[in-house]
Amino acid sequence: MVGTIMGGHDAHWGFIQHLAVAVSHRNMGIGSKLVTLCLDALKNEGIQKSHLMLLIDNEAGRRFWSKLGWEFRTDIALYSFINGGGPNA
């Protein structure tokens, strides 16, 4: 396996939870093709708008998603919760 993508939807929005391509196979269009296939599958389910989360210091990821036309959002706040871990876990 050289690449994988995991996506889904909540009946309103699509989400790409994970995309990975082996370092040895990057810059060959594999990631872009996986994204296209995922978005096409979401579109077939009636999903027009999708989101993803990316660690802010992931420069390669930021370049990749921007190159594909994804918009960096500054108007959304992300909250996380670890069930059973307490507020400082």
PDB file as gemmi writes it, atoms N, CA and C in Angstrom:
CRYST1    1.000    1.000    1.000  90.00  90.00  90.00 P 1                      
ATOM      1  N   MET A   1       0.845  -1.166   0.000  1.00  0.00           N  
ATOM      2  CA  MET A   1       0.000   0.000   0.000  1.00  0.00           C  
ATOM      3  C   MET A   1       0.901   1.242   0.000  1.00  0.00           C  
ATOM      4  N   VAL A   2       0.574   2.199  -0.861  1.00  0.00           N  
ATOM      5  CA  VAL A   2       1.359   3.433  -0.925  1.00  0.00           C  
ATOM      6  C   VAL A   2       0.570   4.660  -0.516  1.00  0.00           C  
ATOM      7  N   GLY A   3      -0.761   4.522  -0.395  1.00  0.00           N  
ATOM      8  CA  GLY A   3      -1.567   5.669   0.008  1.00  0.00           C  
ATOM      9  C   GLY A   3      -2.912   5.231   0.549  1.00  0.00           C  
ATOM     10  N   THR A   4      -3.473   6.096   1.401  1.00  0.00           N  
ATOM     11  CA  THR A   4      -4.786   5.808   1.972  1.00  0.00           C  
ATOM     12  C   THR A   4      -5.496   7.116   2.295  1.00  0.00           C  
ATOM     13  N   ILE A   5      -6.808   7.073   2.237  1.00  0.00           N  
ATOM     14  CA  ILE A   5      -7.625   8.222   2.631  1.00  0.00           C  
ATOM     15  C   ILE A   5      -8.832   7.702   3.393  1.00  0.00           C  
ATOM     16  N   MET A   6      -9.247   8.448   4.389  1.00  0.00           N  
ATOM     17  CA  MET A   6     -10.435   8.106   5.153  1.00  0.00           C  
ATOM     18  C   MET A   6     -11.325   9.343   5.209  1.00  0.00           C  
ATOM     19  N   GLY A   7     -12.535   9.208   4.738  1.00  0.00           N  
ATOM     20  CA  GLY A   7     -13.477  10.315   4.757  1.00  0.00           C  
ATOM     21  C   GLY A   7     -14.875   9.813   5.044  1.00  0.00           C  
ATOM     22  N   GLY A   8     -15.752  10.738   5.327  1.00  0.00           N  
ATOM     23  CA  GLY A   8     -17.135  10.392   5.598  1.00  0.00           C  
ATOM     24  C   GLY A   8     -17.969  11.650   5.670  1.00  0.00           C  
ATOM     25  N   HIS A   9     -19.196  11.513   6.150  1.00  0.00           N  
ATOM     26  CA  HIS A   9     -20.072  12.681   6.259  1.00  0.00           C  
ATOM     27  C   HIS A   9     -21.088  12.476   7.361  1.00  0.00           C  
ATOM     28  N   ASP A  10     -21.719  13.578   7.747  1.00  0.00           N  
ATOM     29  CA  ASP A  10     -22.767  13.552   8.773  1.00  0.00           C  
ATOM     30  C   ASP A  10     -24.123  13.930   8.182  1.00  0.00           C  
ATOM     31  N   ALA A  11     -24.281  13.734   6.891  1.00  0.00           N  
ATOM     32  CA  ALA A  11     -25.477  14.069   6.115  1.00  0.00           C  
ATOM     33  C   ALA A  11     -25.538  15.548   5.740  1.00  0.00           C  
ATOM     34  N   HIS A  12     -24.660  16.366   6.278  1.00  0.00           N  
ATOM     35  CA  HIS A  12     -24.570  17.771   5.897  1.00  0.00           C  
ATOM     36  C   HIS A  12     -23.206  18.098   5.308  1.00  0.00           C  
ATOM     37  N   TRP A  13     -22.167  17.777   6.056  1.00  0.00           N  
ATOM     38  CA  TRP A  13     -20.797  18.132   5.691  1.00  0.00           C  
ATOM     39  C   TRP A  13     -19.962  16.883   5.492  1.00  0.00           C  
ATOM     40  N   GLY A  14     -19.043  16.963   4.542  1.00  0.00           N  
ATOM     41  CA  GLY A  14     -18.078  15.896   4.370  1.00  0.00           C  
ATOM     42  C   GLY A  14     -16.854  16.185   5.224  1.00  0.00           C  
ATOM     43  N   PHE A  15     -16.162  15.139   5.585  1.00  0.00           N  
ATOM     44  CA  PHE A  15     -14.946  15.279   6.391  1.00  0.00           C  
ATOM     45  C   PHE A  15     -13.886  14.325   5.863  1.00  0.00           C  
ATOM     46  N   ILE A  16     -12.699  14.846   5.674  1.00  0.00           N  
ATOM     47  CA  ILE A  16     -11.561  13.984   5.393  1.00  0.00           C  
ATOM     48  C   ILE A  16     -10.802  13.881   6.704  1.00  0.00           C  
ATOM     49  N   GLN A  17     -10.799  12.681   7.263  1.00  0.00           N  
ATOM     50  CA  GLN A  17     -10.159  12.474   8.554  1.00  0.00           C  
ATOM     51  C   GLN A  17      -8.682  12.145   8.422  1.00  0.00           C  
ATOM     52  N   HIS A  18      -8.296  11.556   7.312  1.00  0.00           N  
ATOM     53  CA  HIS A  18      -6.914  11.107   7.203  1.00  0.00           C  
ATOM     54  C   HIS A  18      -6.535  10.939   5.740  1.00  0.00           C  
ATOM     55  N   LEU A  19      -5.344  11.398   5.398  1.00  0.00           N  
ATOM     56  CA  LEU A  19      -4.748  11.163   4.074  1.00  0.00           C  
ATOM     57  C   LEU A  19      -3.272  10.922   4.300  1.00  0.00           C  
ATOM     58  N   ALA A  20      -2.756   9.859   3.728  1.00  0.00           N  
ATOM     59  CA  ALA A  20      -1.332   9.573   3.853  1.00  0.00           C  
ATOM     60  C   ALA A  20      -0.836   8.927   2.569  1.00  0.00           C  
ATOM     61  N   VAL A  21       0.353   9.330   2.157  1.00  0.00           N  
ATOM     62  CA  VAL A  21       1.035   8.730   1.013  1.00  0.00           C  
ATOM     63  C   VAL A  21       2.456   8.439   1.462  1.00  0.00           C  
ATOM     64  N   ALA A  22       2.934   7.247   1.150  1.00  0.00           N  
ATOM     65  CA  ALA A  22       4.301   6.875   1.504  1.00  0.00           C  
ATOM     66  C   ALA A  22       5.276   7.907   0.947  1.00  0.00           C  
ATOM     67  N   VAL A  23       6.270   8.260   1.742  1.00  0.00           N  
ATOM     68  CA  VAL A  23       7.259   9.259   1.327  1.00  0.00           C  
ATOM     69  C   VAL A  23       7.855   8.890  -0.029  1.00  0.00           C  
ATOM     70  N   SER A  24       8.098   7.616  -0.239  1.00  0.00           N  
ATOM     71  CA  SER A  24       8.709   7.158  -1.496  1.00  0.00           C  
ATOM     72  C   SER A  24       7.812   7.354  -2.710  1.00  0.00           C  
ATOM     73  N   HIS A  25       6.524   7.631  -2.488  1.00  0.00           N  
ATOM     74  CA  HIS A  25       5.577   7.769  -3.593  1.00  0.00           C  
ATOM     75  C   HIS A  25       4.901   9.141  -3.639  1.00  0.00           C  
ATOM     76  N   ARG A  26       5.433  10.091  -2.920  1.00  0.00           N  
ATOM     77  CA  ARG A  26       4.852  11.436  -2.948  1.00  0.00           C  
ATOM     78  C   ARG A  26       5.237  12.154  -4.239  1.00  0.00           C  
ATOM     79  N   ASN A  27       4.463  13.186  -4.559  1.00  0.00           N  
ATOM     80  CA  ASN A  27       4.658  13.996  -5.771  1.00  0.00           C  
ATOM     81  C   ASN A  27       4.460  13.193  -7.049  1.00  0.00           C  
ATOM     82  N   MET A  28       3.615  12.166  -6.972  1.00  0.00           N  
ATOM     83  CA  MET A  28       3.259  11.359  -8.139  1.00  0.00           C  
ATOM     84  C   MET A  28       1.775  11.482  -8.468  1.00  0.00           C  
ATOM     85  N   GLY A  29       1.065  12.346  -7.725  1.00  0.00           N  
ATOM     86  CA  GLY A  29      -0.362  12.531  -7.961  1.00  0.00           C  
ATOM     87  C   GLY A  29      -1.259  11.568  -7.197  1.00  0.00           C  
ATOM     88  N   ILE A  30      -0.676  10.727  -6.355  1.00  0.00           N  
ATOM     89  CA  ILE A  30      -1.470   9.736  -5.620  1.00  0.00           C  
ATOM     90  C   ILE A  30      -2.392  10.416  -4.617  1.00  0.00           C  
ATOM     91  N   GLY A  31      -1.861  11.348  -3.839  1.00  0.00           N  
ATOM     92  CA  GLY A  31      -2.682  12.055  -2.857  1.00  0.00           C  
ATOM     93  C   GLY A  31      -3.817  12.816  -3.512  1.00  0.00           C  
ATOM     94  N   SER A  32      -3.508  13.512  -4.581  1.00  0.00           N  
ATOM     95  CA  SER A  32      -4.539  14.268  -5.306  1.00  0.00           C  
ATOM     96  C   SER A  32      -5.622  13.347  -5.834  1.00  0.00           C  
ATOM     97  N   LYS A  33      -5.228  12.202  -6.371  1.00  0.00           N  
ATOM     98  CA  LYS A  33      -6.202  11.243  -6.900  1.00  0.00           C  
ATOM     99  C   LYS A  33      -7.076  10.685  -5.787  1.00  0.00           C  
ATOM    100  N   LEU A  34      -6.476  10.376  -4.646  1.00  0.00           N  
ATOM    101  CA  LEU A  34      -7.265   9.887  -3.512  1.00  0.00           C  
ATOM    102  C   LEU A  34      -8.281  10.926  -3.054  1.00  0.00           C  
ATOM    103  N   VAL A  35      -7.870  12.190  -3.015  1.00  0.00           N  
ATOM    104  CA  VAL A  35      -8.791  13.268  -2.623  1.00  0.00           C  
ATOM    105  C   VAL A  35      -9.929  13.371  -3.630  1.00  0.00           C  
ATOM    106  N   THR A  36      -9.612  13.325  -4.920  1.00  0.00           N  
ATOM    107  CA  THR A  36     -10.644  13.399  -5.957  1.00  0.00           C  
ATOM    108  C   THR A  36     -11.642  12.255  -5.815  1.00  0.00           C  
ATOM    109  N   LEU A  37     -11.137  11.039  -5.610  1.00  0.00           N  
ATOM    110  CA  LEU A  37     -12.024   9.889  -5.449  1.00  0.00           C  
ATOM    111  C   LEU A  37     -12.914  10.039  -4.216  1.00  0.00           C  
ATOM    112  N   CYS A  38     -12.340  10.526  -3.128  1.00  0.00           N  
ATOM    113  CA  CYS A  38     -13.105  10.721  -1.896  1.00  0.00           C  
ATOM    114  C   CYS A  38     -14.189  11.779  -2.093  1.00  0.00           C  
ATOM    115  N   LEU A  39     -13.820  12.914  -2.680  1.00  0.00           N  
ATOM    116  CA  LEU A  39     -14.807  13.983  -2.896  1.00  0.00           C  
ATOM    117  C   LEU A  39     -15.881  13.566  -3.883  1.00  0.00           C  
ATOM    118  N   ASP A  40     -15.524  12.775  -4.895  1.00  0.00           N  
ATOM    119  CA  ASP A  40     -16.528  12.260  -5.830  1.00  0.00           C  
ATOM    120  C   ASP A  40     -17.512  11.340  -5.110  1.00  0.00           C  
ATOM    121  N   ALA A  41     -16.998  10.487  -4.221  1.00  0.00           N  
ATOM    122  CA  ALA A  41     -17.880   9.596  -3.461  1.00  0.00           C  
ATOM    123  C   ALA A  41     -18.810  10.404  -2.556  1.00  0.00           C  
ATOM    124  N   LEU A  42     -18.275  11.449  -1.927  1.00  0.00           N  
ATOM    125  CA  LEU A  42     -19.115  12.309  -1.094  1.00  0.00           C  
ATOM    126  C   LEU A  42     -20.172  13.022  -1.934  1.00  0.00           C  
ATOM    127  N   LYS A  43     -19.770  13.494  -3.100  1.00  0.00           N  
ATOM    128  CA  LYS A  43     -20.724  14.173  -3.987  1.00  0.00           C  
ATOM    129  C   LYS A  43     -21.858  13.227  -4.388  1.00  0.00           C  
ATOM    130  N   ASN A  44     -21.519  11.962  -4.636  1.00  0.00           N  
ATOM    131  CA  ASN A  44     -22.548  10.967  -4.974  1.00  0.00           C  
ATOM    132  C   ASN A  44     -23.526  10.741  -3.833  1.00  0.00           C  
ATOM    133  N   GLU A  45     -23.110  11.090  -2.618  1.00  0.00           N  
ATOM    134  CA  GLU A  45     -23.979  11.002  -1.446  1.00  0.00           C  
ATOM    135  C   GLU A  45     -24.724  12.314  -1.202  1.00  0.00           C  
ATOM    136  N   GLY A  46     -24.544  13.299  -2.091  1.00  0.00           N  
ATOM    137  CA  GLY A  46     -25.218  14.585  -1.956  1.00  0.00           C  
ATOM    138  C   GLY A  46     -24.462  15.599  -1.113  1.00  0.00           C  
ATOM    139  N   ILE A  47     -23.205  15.319  -0.818  1.00  0.00           N  
ATOM    140  CA  ILE A  47     -22.397  16.211   0.012  1.00  0.00           C  
ATOM    141  C   ILE A  47     -21.587  17.136  -0.890  1.00  0.00           C  
ATOM    142  N   GLN A  48     -21.803  18.435  -0.748  1.00  0.00           N  
ATOM    143  CA  GLN A  48     -21.133  19.419  -1.590  1.00  0.00           C  
ATOM    144  C   GLN A  48     -19.945  20.105  -0.913  1.00  0.00           C  
ATOM    145  N   LYS A  49     -19.967  20.200   0.413  1.00  0.00           N  
ATOM    146  CA  LYS A  49     -18.928  20.931   1.130  1.00  0.00           C  
ATOM    147  C   LYS A  49     -18.246  20.004   2.127  1.00  0.00           C  
ATOM    148  N   SER A  50     -16.924  20.046   2.134  1.00  0.00           N  
ATOM    149  CA  SER A  50     -16.167  19.173   3.027  1.00  0.00           C  
ATOM    150  C   SER A  50     -15.149  19.970   3.828  1.00  0.00           C  
ATOM    151  N   HIS A  51     -14.737  19.395   4.941  1.00  0.00           N  
ATOM    152  CA  HIS A  51     -13.773  20.003   5.848  1.00  0.00           C  
ATOM    153  C   HIS A  51     -12.679  18.993   6.178  1.00  0.00           C  
ATOM    154  N   LEU A  52     -11.572  19.509   6.672  1.00  0.00           N  
ATOM    155  CA  LEU A  52     -10.516  18.662   7.214  1.00  0.00           C  
ATOM    156  C   LEU A  52      -9.791  19.448   8.288  1.00  0.00           C  
ATOM    157  N   MET A  53      -9.105  18.736   9.148  1.00  0.00           N  
ATOM    158  CA  MET A  53      -8.294  19.367  10.189  1.00  0.00           C  
ATOM    159  C   MET A  53      -6.835  19.041   9.910  1.00  0.00           C  
ATOM    160  N   LEU A  54      -5.979  20.008  10.175  1.00  0.00           N  
ATOM    161  CA  LEU A  54      -4.558  19.864   9.902  1.00  0.00           C  
ATOM    162  C   LEU A  54      -3.789  20.560  11.013  1.00  0.00           C  
ATOM    163  N   LEU A  55      -2.777  19.901  11.526  1.00  0.00           N  
ATOM    164  CA  LEU A  55      -1.950  20.561  12.535  1.00  0.00           C  
ATOM    165  C   LEU A  55      -1.317  21.805  11.930  1.00  0.00           C  
ATOM    166  N   ILE A  56      -1.348  22.888  12.652  1.00  0.00           N  
ATOM    167  CA  ILE A  56      -0.941  24.193  12.136  1.00  0.00           C  
ATOM    168  C   ILE A  56       0.519  24.223  11.696  1.00  0.00           C  
ATOM    169  N   ASP A  57       1.370  23.377  12.277  1.00  0.00           N  
ATOM    170  CA  ASP A  57       2.783  23.387  11.899  1.00  0.00           C  
ATOM    171  C   ASP A  57       3.117  22.400  10.780  1.00  0.00           C  
ATOM    172  N   ASN A  58       2.106  21.800  10.160  1.00  0.00           N  
ATOM    173  CA  ASN A  58       2.307  20.865   9.061  1.00  0.00           C  
ATOM    174  C   ASN A  58       2.402  21.646   7.747  1.00  0.00           C  
ATOM    175  N   GLU A  59       3.580  22.187   7.476  1.00  0.00           N  
ATOM    176  CA  GLU A  59       3.776  23.039   6.297  1.00  0.00           C  
ATOM    177  C   GLU A  59       3.538  22.281   4.994  1.00  0.00           C  
ATOM    178  N   ALA A  60       4.017  21.039   4.908  1.00  0.00           N  
ATOM    179  CA  ALA A  60       3.808  20.256   3.683  1.00  0.00           C  
ATOM    180  C   ALA A  60       2.319  20.032   3.450  1.00  0.00           C  
ATOM    181  N   GLY A  61       1.599  19.735   4.523  1.00  0.00           N  
ATOM    182  CA  GLY A  61       0.151  19.550   4.406  1.00  0.00           C  
ATOM    183  C   GLY A  61      -0.551  20.818   3.990  1.00  0.00           C  
ATOM    184  N   ARG A  62      -0.135  21.933   4.559  1.00  0.00           N  
ATOM    185  CA  ARG A  62      -0.751  23.226   4.188  1.00  0.00           C  
ATOM    186  C   ARG A  62      -0.529  23.533   2.710  1.00  0.00           C  
ATOM    187  N   ARG A  63       0.676  23.276   2.222  1.00  0.00           N  
ATOM    188  CA  ARG A  63       0.960  23.502   0.791  1.00  0.00           C  
ATOM    189  C   ARG A  63       0.112  22.572  -0.083  1.00  0.00           C  
ATOM    190  N   PHE A  64       0.032  21.295   0.333  1.00  0.00           N  
ATOM    191  CA  PHE A  64      -0.732  20.312  -0.447  1.00  0.00           C  
ATOM    192  C   PHE A  64      -2.192  20.735  -0.571  1.00  0.00           C  
ATOM    193  N   TRP A  65      -2.845  21.013   0.555  1.00  0.00           N  
ATOM    194  CA  TRP A  65      -4.264  21.333   0.520  1.00  0.00           C  
ATOM    195  C   TRP A  65      -4.528  22.657  -0.186  1.00  0.00           C  
ATOM    196  N   SER A  66      -3.660  23.635   0.003  1.00  0.00           N  
ATOM    197  CA  SER A  66      -3.822  24.919  -0.703  1.00  0.00           C  
ATOM    198  C   SER A  66      -3.699  24.722  -2.206  1.00  0.00           C  
ATOM    199  N   LYS A  67      -2.748  23.903  -2.608  1.00  0.00           N  
ATOM    200  CA  LYS A  67      -2.547  23.623  -4.039  1.00  0.00           C  
ATOM    201  C   LYS A  67      -3.797  23.004  -4.662  1.00  0.00           C  
ATOM    202  N   LEU A  68      -4.530  22.217  -3.876  1.00  0.00           N  
ATOM    203  CA  LEU A  68      -5.755  21.593  -4.371  1.00  0.00           C  
ATOM    204  C   LEU A  68      -6.961  22.525  -4.313  1.00  0.00           C  
ATOM    205  N   GLY A  69      -6.754  23.745  -3.800  1.00  0.00           N  
ATOM    206  CA  GLY A  69      -7.843  24.721  -3.782  1.00  0.00           C  
ATOM    207  C   GLY A  69      -8.619  24.798  -2.480  1.00  0.00           C  
ATOM    208  N   TRP A  70      -8.162  24.088  -1.445  1.00  0.00           N  
ATOM    209  CA  TRP A  70      -8.834  24.159  -0.156  1.00  0.00           C  
ATOM    210  C   TRP A  70      -8.510  25.494   0.504  1.00  0.00           C  
ATOM    211  N   GLU A  71      -9.497  26.053   1.179  1.00  0.00           N  
ATOM    212  CA  GLU A  71      -9.379  27.362   1.813  1.00  0.00           C  
ATOM    213  C   GLU A  71      -9.038  27.228   3.292  1.00  0.00           C  
ATOM    214  N   PHE A  72      -7.981  27.925   3.725  1.00  0.00           N  
ATOM    215  CA  PHE A  72      -7.642  27.973   5.147  1.00  0.00           C  
ATOM    216  C   PHE A  72      -8.649  28.864   5.852  1.00  0.00           C  
ATOM    217  N   ARG A  73      -9.268  28.352   6.901  1.00  0.00           N  
ATOM    218  CA  ARG A  73     -10.305  29.087   7.617  1.00  0.00           C  
ATOM    219  C   ARG A  73      -9.737  29.662   8.905  1.00  0.00           C  
ATOM    220  N   THR A  74     -10.089  30.894   9.189  1.00  0.00           N  
ATOM    221  CA  THR A  74      -9.704  31.523  10.446  1.00  0.00           C  
ATOM    222  C   THR A  74     -10.922  31.838  11.302  1.00  0.00           C  
ATOM    223  N   ASP A  75     -12.103  31.487  10.797  1.00  0.00           N  
ATOM    224  CA  ASP A  75     -13.345  31.814  11.487  1.00  0.00           C  
ATOM    225  C   ASP A  75     -13.945  30.635  12.251  1.00  0.00           C  
ATOM    226  N   ILE A  76     -13.188  29.552  12.381  1.00  0.00           N  
ATOM    227  CA  ILE A  76     -13.677  28.363  13.074  1.00  0.00           C  
ATOM    228  C   ILE A  76     -12.744  28.052  14.240  1.00  0.00           C  
ATOM    229  N   ALA A  77     -13.315  27.772  15.387  1.00  0.00           N  
ATOM    230  CA  ALA A  77     -12.535  27.345  16.551  1.00  0.00           C  
ATOM    231  C   ALA A  77     -12.734  25.846  16.733  1.00  0.00           C  
ATOM    232  N   LEU A  78     -11.693  25.149  17.065  1.00  0.00           N  
ATOM    233  CA  LEU A  78     -11.752  23.711  17.299  1.00  0.00           C  
ATOM    234  C   LEU A  78     -11.631  23.443  18.793  1.00  0.00           C  
ATOM    235  N   TYR A  79     -12.564  22.688  19.317  1.00  0.00           N  
ATOM    236  CA  TYR A  79     -12.526  22.268  20.712  1.00  0.00           C  
ATOM    237  C   TYR A  79     -12.319  20.759  20.745  1.00  0.00           C  
ATOM    238  N   SER A  80     -11.542  20.271  21.688  1.00  0.00           N  
ATOM    239  CA  SER A  80     -11.321  18.839  21.857  1.00  0.00           C  
ATOM    240  C   SER A  80     -11.641  18.442  23.290  1.00  0.00           C  
ATOM    241  N   PHE A  81     -12.009  17.180  23.453  1.00  0.00           N  
ATOM    242  CA  PHE A  81     -12.312  16.657  24.778  1.00  0.00           C  
ATOM    243  C   PHE A  81     -11.840  15.218  24.839  1.00  0.00           C  
ATOM    244  N   ILE A  82     -11.131  14.874  25.887  1.00  0.00           N  
ATOM    245  CA  ILE A  82     -10.703  13.501  26.099  1.00  0.00           C  
ATOM    246  C   ILE A  82     -11.600  12.911  27.178  1.00  0.00           C  
ATOM    247  N   ASN A  83     -12.461  12.013  26.801  1.00  0.00           N  
ATOM    248  CA  ASN A  83     -13.414  11.419  27.716  1.00  0.00           C  
ATOM    249  C   ASN A  83     -12.686  10.622  28.794  1.00  0.00           C  
ATOM    250  N   GLY A  84     -12.835  11.039  30.036  1.00  0.00           N  
ATOM    251  CA  GLY A  84     -12.197  10.361  31.146  1.00  0.00           C  
ATOM    252  C   GLY A  84     -10.799  10.864  31.435  1.00  0.00           C  
ATOM    253  N   GLY A  85     -10.286  11.755  30.585  1.00  0.00           N  
ATOM    254  CA  GLY A  85      -8.934  12.236  30.768  1.00  0.00           C  
ATOM    255  C   GLY A  85      -8.830  13.509  31.585  1.00  0.00           C  
ATOM    256  N   GLY A  86      -9.943  14.169  31.828  1.00  0.00           N  
ATOM    257  CA  GLY A  86      -9.920  15.409  32.580  1.00  0.00           C  
ATOM    258  C   GLY A  86      -9.484  16.572  31.702  1.00  0.00           C  
ATOM    259  N   PRO A  87      -9.597  17.782  32.205  1.00  0.00           N  
ATOM    260  CA  PRO A  87      -9.327  18.968  31.395  1.00  0.00           C  
ATOM    261  C   PRO A  87      -7.858  19.174  31.052  1.00  0.00           C  
ATOM    262  N   ASN A  88      -6.939  18.568  31.790  1.00  0.00           N  
ATOM    263  CA  ASN A  88      -5.508  18.789  31.532  1.00  0.00           C  
ATOM    264  C   ASN A  88      -4.822  17.566  30.919  1.00  0.00           C  
ATOM    265  N   ALA A  89      -5.582  16.603  30.465  1.00  0.00           N  
ATOM    266  CA  ALA A  89      -4.982  15.367  29.922  1.00  0.00           C  
ATOM    267  C   ALA A  89      -4.404  15.600  28.546  1.00  0.00           C  
TER     268      ALA A  89                                                      
END                                                                             
